[in-house]
């Protein structure tokens, strides 16, 4: 036996065994894509103008507090959402230089006008900052939705940006479509706001809502009758603490009624702010507001240390769990609108699977029969290498828990053709060498040596094209590119290394004077 076979044979057996172990059980490790098993296809549009509104409101509030911290008398700081303006009205013109100095800390704003004898300063958001806020809102929405879907437990989702502010979401095998839509579309903007302790919400509704305050409602649903009641709350508009500081959210059950609630944990900054709020507002009510809905408004009994709070409401366990997922994943920077909602039925998936498998089997069998008839015993070696190629391909797909789609099946079929093509190049070279009178051993050596460079060139160029497809393609194209890349790597191993090893084994057993090729 040739000395190099002592390491080649164990290597081939190890690769084969490893691939089988990685692939088993295949049906549990390789999930089917949306086109094969059905699921949801959503196109969402991010309301980027809302993200700009939130940013403008936050900056106006920051500027107001920055001016107050410097003891500058301010009559009003207001935002004009329609024109993307911030108006600062001062009490005395003597404070104008100090105000301009403070506004230099906000380079994304530029002054465009001075009114009322210098008391009113008008700033607008720079155009490049507007574009940045809108682009960032879409990107942040993409990451937030991806985090929510990952925690929801969908295998191999496809989530990507389309156009300027649209997001494509494909969820294969989703069972509860309504729950998924509710989770994905929930803005999850959590805010803590203080109540007006002087005027009741009912009096404010009958009269005039005080400046800097708002009416929000708490919805309570009677589980038995389905009747929904709305209780108004008069809240101060300023958010004293937001959900941006949350680092944990879990579902728990109270010991008295065994009802679910969501326990939240703040980071160090949020914990410090929460402690300060509770210390300064003992015996006052603090409303927990999620997406402009009041969930609860408990009375602060004492200073709360440790950065923990809880959200209670008429939750089912599933609703509490989805709320916790949304809070952990973070709030969407702006609401999203569902432009397209399609459900791919399982019957389409079954038809696609049957057609794909049928085409793969027919193609495989035709190639197999042709190779064996045309190249005889050498063709059997090529077919054996091809079987190993498929085992390796499935093993790698299973190891990475890839999602198999129709384009992916097309990639597998193309890989079969390319793997055989490499063997055809080698066999034709061997035939040429035998015709010029070389021995079988010399013909095999020369055939593999001369065909190797051609095989490498063909496979490398195809591999580069597959990498480009993966980098710039969409979901189905990526699936095709992945299977093609794995198949090319496997075919290089099987068509050149394994086939050559089998020939060497045959030569080591018996000196061949004639080759069946």
N, C-alpha and C positions, 0 to 999 in steps of 0.2 A: 504494500500500500504506500502511495505517495505520502511523504512526511507531512505535507501541509493539510492533508485530509484529517489528521488527528485533531486539529482545532476547527476546521471548517464544518465537519459533520456535527460536533457538539453545538457549534454556534447556530447552525440551521435548526437543529432540534430545539434549542433553547428559545429561538425566535418563534418557532411554531407553537411550542407549549405556552409561551408568554402570551401570544396573540389569542390562543384558545381560552386561556384563563381570563384575559381582559374582556373577551367578548361574552363570556358566559355569566348569567343568562342574558342573551342579546336583547330580548324584548323589554327587559327591565332597565337596560342601560342606554339604549338608543331610542330616544323619543321621536315621534313623528311630527312633522311640521304641520302648519295650518292647512296646507293644500292636501294633506293626506288624512288627518284625523279630525278636521273641522275645528271650529273655535270662533274667536271674535276678531273682526277687522274694524278698527276705529280710526277716524281721522279727526284730530282735535285742533282747534284754533285757539292760540293763547291771546287773550285780550291785553295786548301789550300796553295799550293806553291806560289801563288800570294800574299797571306796574309803575308807569310814570306818575300817575296821580298819587299813589302811595308814597313814592319817593319825594314828591313835591310837598306833600303834607308833612312828612317826617322832617324835611329840611326847614320848612317854615317853623315847626315846633322847636327844632334845635336852635335856630337863629333867635327865636323869642327868649329861650332860656339862657342863651349865651349873652344876649343884651342885658337881661335882668341880673345875671351874675356880675356884670360890670357896672351895676347900679345906673344903667341908662333908662330913663323914663320912656316907656313905650306905650303909645295909645293903642296900637293894634298891629299885629303881624298876620297877614292873611294871604291865602294862595288863590290865584285865579287859574283853576284847572283847565278851563277852555283855551286860554291863551298861553298857558305854561308860564305864568308870572307869579312873583312873590312881591307883595306890597308891604313896606314898613312905614308906619306913621309914627313919628316921634312927637314928643310934647314940646321940646325946646330945640332950636337949631344949633345950640351950643354942643349938642351931642352928635351932630352929623359927622364930624371928623372921626370920632371914636367908633361910630357905627360903620363907616366906610373901612376903617382899619380892621374891624372884626370880620367884615364880609370878605376881606382878602383871604380869609381862611377857607372860603368856599369858591375855589377856582372854576367850578362848573357853572357858576352863576355870573352873569355880566349885567352891569347897570345900563339901562336904556333910557331912563327918564327921571326927572326930579320935578315934583309938583308941590302945590300949596306952600309957596314961598320957601321951598327947601325942606319942608317937614315930611313930605312923602317921597320915599325912595322906591323906585320900581326896578326890579331885577327880573331877568328871564333866564331860563335854562339854555345853555349853549346848544346849538344844533348837533354838534358831535356827541355831546353828553346824552341828548335825547336818543340818538341812534344807539349809543352804547347801552342805555337802560333797556331799550326794546330788545336788542340782540341778547343781552344778558338774561332778560326775563324768559326768553324762549329756551336758552341753554339751561337755565336753572330749572325750568319746568320739566325739561327732558330728564335731567338727573333725578329730580324728585319723583317723577312718575316711574322711572326705572327702579328706584329704591323701594317704592310701594309695591310694584309688581313682584320684585324679588322676594320681599317679605310675605307677599300674598301666596307665593309658592307655585308660580307658573313655570313649567320647564321650557327653556329655550324661547323666551319671548323675543319679538323683534320690535324695537323702539327706536325711531330715528326721525330727524327733522326733515320736513319737506317744505321747500320754498322759504319764505321769510319768517313766518310765524305759525306754521302748521306742524303737527307731530303725528306720525303714523305709528299706531300701536297694533300689533298682531299677537294674539294670545291663543296658542294652540291648545286644544283639549279643555278649554275652560267650561266648567259645569254651570256655575251660577253667574249668568251674564249681568243681571241687574246689580248684584253685589259688587262685581268687578267695576262696572261703570260708576257706581256710587263712590267707590274707593278712589278710583283714578281721578274723577272729576271734583272731588272734595277739595276746596281750597285749603282748609285746615289752618286758617289764620287765627291763632289763639291770642287773646288780649285780656289783660286784667285792668278793669276800670272801677273807679270809685263811684258810689251812688251819691246823688244829691240828697242830703239828710234833712233839708229844710222844706223843699217843695215836693209834693207827691207827684207821681207820674200822671195820675188822673187829673190833678189840678193843672198840670202843664199842658195836657191834651185839650182841656177846656179853654185854656188861656193861650199864653205865648211861651214857647220853649225858650228858656234863658240862653243867652249867648254863650257859646263854648260848650253846650250840652246837647244831648240827643236822646231820643226815645228808641229803645230796643225792646224786643219781646222775648219772653220765655215760653216755648211751646211745650205743652204737656198733653200726651195722648193717653186716653183711656183704653187700655188693652182689650177690655171686654167689649166695649161699644165702638171703638175706633174714633170716638169724638175727640177733637183737638181743641184745647183752650189756649188762649194767648194772654199772658200777663205782662203788662207794660212796666218798664223800669226807666226812670230818668237818670241817665249816666253822664258823667263828665267825659267829654270827647277825648281828652288826653289819655293815652295808653300809658299806665304807670309801669307795666311789665308786659313783654311780648313773648310769644312762643319760640323766638329765635334762640333763647337761652336754655331750651330744654335739651337734656342729654339722655333722658330715659322716660319711657311710658309703658306701663304694664297694666294688665287687667287683674283686678283683685275683687274679693267679695266681702261685704260687710258681715260682721259676726252676728248681727241681730236679725236681719231679714234675708241674708244670703243673696243680696242683690249685687250685680256687678257694678264696679266703678273703675275709673282709670286713674291710677296713681302716677304722678309725674315727678320728675327729679330735675332740678335746675343745675346748671354749671356754677362755678364759683362766683361769677359776676351776677347771674340771676339769683343765686341764693342770698348774696349780700343785699341786692335791691329788694328782694322779697322780705328779708328780715327788717330792712328799714321801713318798708311800707307798712308792715304789720305793727311795728313798734310805734309809728307815728299816727296810726289810725285805729287804735284799740276802741272797741265798741261801735265802730263804723262798719258799713257793709261794703264788701269788695265783690264785684261781679266778675264771673268767669265767662268770657264771651268767645264763641267760636263761630267764625263766618257770620258775624253780626247777629247771632242768636245767643241769648243768655241761657246758659246751662244751669247756673246756680248763683246765688248772691248771699253767701254766708256772712254772719257777723264776726268780725275779728275779735276773738276773746282775749288773745294774748300775743305777745311777740313770738313769731315762728322762726326757730333756728333749724338749720340743716338743709334748707332748700327743697322742701317737699310739699306738695299740695295734691289735691284730688279733685277730679271732675265727676260729679254725680248727675244722674238724670234717669229718665225712664228707658234704660238701656236693656236690650237683650244681650246675651253673652257675645253673640256674633257682632252686634253693633259696637259694643265696647272694644272688642278685639280689633275691628277695622279702624276705629278711632285711634286706638293706641298705635297701630301701624302708620296711620297718616301723621300722627304727631312725631313719631320716631323718625320718619322719613323726611319730615320738615314740611313747612307750608309751601304751597305754590306761590310764586311771586305775583301771580295775577290769576283771575278766574279763567277757566277754559270752556270753550263751547264745542259740543260734539257736532261736527259737520256731516259725518258719515258713520253709520253703525250697521255693519253687515255681519250676519252670522252664517258661517259656512257649515252646512249640515253634514252629519256623519256619513250619509249615503254617498255624497260626492267623494269623501275620503276613501270609502271602501272601493268604489269604482276606480279611483286613481291608483290605489295600492295594487289592485288586481291587474290593471293595465300596465303599470310600471314593472311589476314582478314578471308578468307574462312576456313583456318585451325583453327584459334582462335574460330570462331563461332561454327564449328563442334565439337571441343574439349569441348567447354563450354556447348553446348547443351547435349552432351553425358554424361558429368559429372552430369549435372543438372537432367537429366531423371533418371540416375542410383540412385542418392542420394534420390530423391523423392520417387521412387519405393521401395527402400530398407529400408529407415528410415521414410517414410510416413510424418506425420506432422512435426516431428523433422527435417526431410530433408528439408522441406520448410524454416525452420529457418536458416539452414546452407546455403541454396541458397540465402536467403535475405542478410546474412552476406557477401556472396561472391560478390553480386552486389555492396554492400557498399565498399568492398575491391577494386574493379575495379574503382569505382568513386574516392576513395582516391588516388589510384595510378595515375590516369590520372590528378587529380588536382595537385599533387606534380610535375609531369612531366611538366605540363603547367606552374606552378609557376616558376620553374627554367628554363623555355624555352628550355627544353632538345630536342635533336634530336632523332627521332625514327627511328631505323634501323631494319633490319630483325632479327639480334641477340636480339635486344630489344624486338621484338614481341615474340621471343622464351622465353625470360625471363618472359614476362607477362603470357604466357601459362603455364610455369613451376610454377609460383606463384599461378595460379588457382588450380593446382593439390596439391600444398603444403597447401593452405588454406583449401581445403576440407579434406586433410589428418588430420589436427588438429581436425576438427569436428568429423571425424571418430574415432579418439582415444578417444575423450570425450564420444561419443555415445556408443561405445563398453564397456567402463567402466561403464556407467550408466546401460546398459543392464545387466552386471555382478552383479551389486549391487541389481537390482530388482530381479534377479533370486535367490539371497540368502535371499530374504524376506524383504528387506528394503522398507520403504515408498518411494513414488515418490520424496518427498522433500529431504529425506536423501540420496536417490540414486543420485539425481542431484548434491547435495553438494559433495558427495564422488567422483562422476565421474569427475567433474571439478578439484577437489583437487588432485586426484591421477594422472590424465592425464597431469596436468599443468607442472610438472617437465620434463616429457618426451617431451612435446611440446617445452618447452624452450630449452632443450638440442639439439633437432633436428634443431630448427631454428637458434640457436646461432652458431652451427658448420657450417651450410650452409652460414650464414651471414659472418663468418670469411673467408670462402673460396671465397665468392663474393668480399670481401674487397681486398684479395690477387690478384684476377683476375683484379680488377680495378687498383690496384697499379702497376702491372707489365704487364698487357695486352696491346694490341694495340687498335686502335679505335673501331672496331666491338666488341671486347671482353669487352671493357669498357662499351659499350652500354648495353650489356647483363648483366654485373655486376650491373650497376646502377638500371635497372628495377627490378632485383632480390632483391637488398638491400631494395628498397622502398616497393616492394611487401611483403617481409618477415615482415617488420615493420608493414605494414597495416594488414597483416593476423593475427599477434599476437593480434592486437587490435580488429579485427572483430570476429575471431574464438573463442577467449576466453572471452573478455570483452563484446562485443555486444551480442553474442549468450547467454551468461549467463544472461545478462540483460533481454533478451526476455523471457527466461524461468522464471525469477523472476516476470516479469510482468504478465505472464500467471498464475503463482501460486498466485499472489496477487488478481487477479480477482475472481478466483474460486479454491476451494480446490480440487485438483486432486487426485483421487484414482487410476487412470490408465493413463499411458503415451503412446502416439502413437510414438513408436520408434522401 
